[in-house]
Amino acid sequence: MALFFDKEWFDEKLALVHLARSDLARALNLRDDEIAEIWKDQREISAREVSLIAALLGVATKDVAHRAGVSTPVPQTAPTLADLHARLLRVEKTLDEIKALLASKTR
């Protein structure tokens, strides 16, 4: 169960993007009564649902998790291909530096 659910905040954010709770239910593949349980603090939202709600509302996942009182970890955004490529380049550079250092020690 959620620690607390800030229904006023969620209703305000839904209104800003011209959505109703029933629209959110459809987006999350939930029934209207399941959304009602969330609003009454009788059902905690999952990490997947946090991500989907954040995307729908155009807000950060940590804000959704905080306002939903989610006690599970906030979902992290997956690294992009560019992030992974930059990390790989840093690793390869470090390996080259280690190889050079080892080569200089054996001379």
Residue pairs with C-beta under 8 A, 6 or more apart in sequence:
1 41
1 42
1 43
1 44
2 38
2 41
2 43
2 44
2 45
2 68
2 69
2 70
2 71
3 69
3 70
3 71
4 41
4 69
5 38
5 39
5 40
5 41
5 67
5 68
5 69
6 67
6 68
6 69
7 39
9 67
10 39
10 67
10 68
11 21
13 57
13 59
14 20
14 21
14 23
14 24
14 57
16 57
17 56
17 57
17 58
19 56
21 32
21 35
21 36
21 39
22 32
22 35
24 35
24 53
24 56
25 31
25 32
25 34
25 35
27 52
27 56
28 35
28 49
28 52
28 53
34 43
37 43
38 44
38 45
38 68
41 69
44 68
44 69
44 70
44 71
44 72
45 53
45 68
45 70
46 72
47 70
47 72
47 73
47 74
47 75
48 75
50 61
50 64
50 65
50 68
50 70
50 74
50 75
51 61
51 75
53 64
53 68
54 60
54 61
54 63
54 64
57 64
61 74
61 75
61 77
62 74
64 70
65 72
65 74
65 75
79 87
